[in-house]
């Protein structure tokens, strides 16, 4: 197994937190999803939910199952973690999703600046952004916002020094060495290079988030006519 074993700590009065300390974020994130899958196979009834992040996994515990519920849950996890780390995980079918994105300047407000800063043409930036297969490392910031690992290092950009007060839903941006998609209008400081017509978060849908932690996706470039047709 790659990477160090996680530490276990209590998070508030209803959660346990597994945290990996390896310096390689990609290795840590792979371990997070692997252990989540392993624990799912032996999941007790009192484990209400698991919330993966970049290098940690929160376990939400049902306080009704035992008077000393959190202590019991921590003891259970401590005893079973070595076996969970060693078990051959039966992974569910990989979810692979293609996300259409329009790189028109109206949507890619920072696209020209990104190209200039990277010493590339706009077309090269678009090609490099569409080339990788990304993994959804975690959801956060806003409901359904995916933090995507796999960005070409040549496209890594610092966030804006002053965040925009409004970023439109579907906007695709770069923040540091990640790319992500704003699921709803909000303030934001990521550098925008395009927009997708896909609805990422819908509370009436099950599950509400189109993308889930552990999913893989590719961006597919579309023109404005196809964007408008999709939106309609």
N, C-alpha and C positions, 0 to 999 in steps of 0.2 A: 504494500500500500504506500503510495507516495504521500509525503507530507507528514507533519507531526500529528499525534493524536490530539483531539480537542480537549480543552478544559471545560468543566461544568460549574456553573454558578447560578445563583438565584437572581431572577429579574423581577423585581416587585414582589407581590404576594400571590401571584398566580402563574408564574412562568419560570421555566428553566432555560438557560442559555448555554448552548455548545458554541465554543469560540476556537477557531484555528489561528495559530500565530505565525505560520509560515509567511515569508516575505513575498512569495509568488501568489498574487491574487487569483490568477487563473487556476492554479493547483488547489487553493483553498476553496474556490467556488465549486470546482468539480467534486471536491470532498463533501461539501455541504449537500449537494444534490444526491450524491451517492448514499450518504448516511440517511438522508430523508427517505429515500427509497427503501433502504434496509429496515429502518424503523417502521415504515408503513407495513412491511410484511409481518411484523410481530406486534402490531399496534394494540395497546390495551384500551379498554373502553373509556378510561378516564383521560386519555390524551385527546383533547378536543380539536387541536389544530397544530400545524407546524408552519412556521413562517421563515423561509430561507432569505438570507441576505448575502452580501459578498463573501464574508468569511465567518459567518455565524448562522446558527439555526435555533430559533426560539420554539420551545415546546409549551403550548398553552394547556394547563392542567385544570381538570374539573375539580373544584374544591369540595364537591358533595360526596366524593367516593370514599373518603376516609377522614377521621378527625385530625390525623396528622398528615394530611394529604400531600403537602409539598415535600416534607421530609421523606415520606414513603416513595414518592415519585422520584426524588433524587437518588434514593438508595436503589430503586429498580433500574434506573438509567445507568448508574455506576456499575452495577453488577452485569448488565447486559450489553453495555457498550463494546467491550472487547469482542464479543460474538458478532455484534452488528458490524464491527469494523472488518471482521474476517469473512462474513457470509458472502456467498456469490449472489449478487443482487440480480433478481429477475426484473429487468427494466420494462416498463410499458412501451408500447409502440411510440417511437419518437414523433413528436409533433413538429412538422416542418411547414412553415407558412411563408408565402410570398407577399410582400407589401409593396403595392404600387406607390411611386413617388414622383411628383412633378418638380423639376428643378428650375422652373421658370423664375426669372428675377423677382417677379411679384411675390413669390413664395420664399425664394432663397435670398433673403435680405442681406446675408453676409457671404453669399457664395463668391462674389468677385473678390472680396477682401480675403477670404480663405485661400483662393487661388493665388492671389498676389503674395500672401504671407508664405505659402508653401512653394512658391516658384514654379507653379504649374499653370496650365491652361484650365479654363473652366471645364472643358470636356474631359480632361485628365482627372480632375477632382471627382467629377461624376462617375467616371469609369472605376476609379479606385474605391469610391464609396459603395458602389453596387457590387464589387467583386467578391467581398468576403461572405462567408456564412457566419452570421452572428448568433451568439447564444444569449438568451435572456437571463442575465445573472440574478436579477431580482426585480421586484416591482416596488416603487416607492415614490416619495415626493408628492404625488397626487394619485388617486385611484386609477390603476391601469397604466401608469407611466413605466415603461420598460427601460432598464439600464442594460445596454447591449455591449457585450464584450466581443472583440474581434476586429475593431477598427484598424485600418492600415495606420501604422505608427507615423507615417509621413503626413497624415491628416490631423494629428493631435493638435488641439488648439486650446489656449486658455479661455476661460469664460469672459464675457463682457465685463469691463470694469464697473459699469452701471447697468444692472438688469433692466430689461424692458418692462414697462408696467403692464403690457398685455401681449401675449403670444397666442396666436390663433390655434384652435384645436387642429390636430393633424400635423403641426409643424415638426419637422425633423431637424435636429440640431446636433452639434458636436460640443461636448464639454470635457476638456482634458483628453484622455485617451479612450473615451467612450462616445457612442452616439445614442440618441434616444428620441422618443416621439411624445409630444405633448398630447395627452388624450382629451383635454378640455382647455378652453381659454384660461390663461393664468399669467401671472408675472413670470419672468424667466430670464436667465442670463446666458443660456447656451447659444452658440453661434449658428444661425439658421441657414440651411442650404437647400431646403425644399419642403414640400408638404404632401401628405397622403390624403386621399378622399375617404379612406377606411375609418370607420368608427371604432376606436380602440376600447372604449368603456361605455357600456349601456346597462344601467341598473335593472332594466326589464329583461335582460338576457341572462341565460344561465350557462356557464358562469358569466358574470358581468364583464370581466376583462377578456378581450380577444386573445391576448398573449398571457402566458403563464410562465413562472420561473422554470427554467430548464428547457423551454422551447428553443428551436432554431429557426432562423428566418433569413431571407435574402430580400434586398431591395431591388425592385424592377422599375426602371425609368419609363415614365409615360409622358406624353405631351399634354398641352393644356386642353385640347379637344377631348381627349380620353378622360382627363381629370373632371371636366365639366359634365361629361356624360355619366361617369361613375357617380358623381355627387347628386345628379338629378335622379 
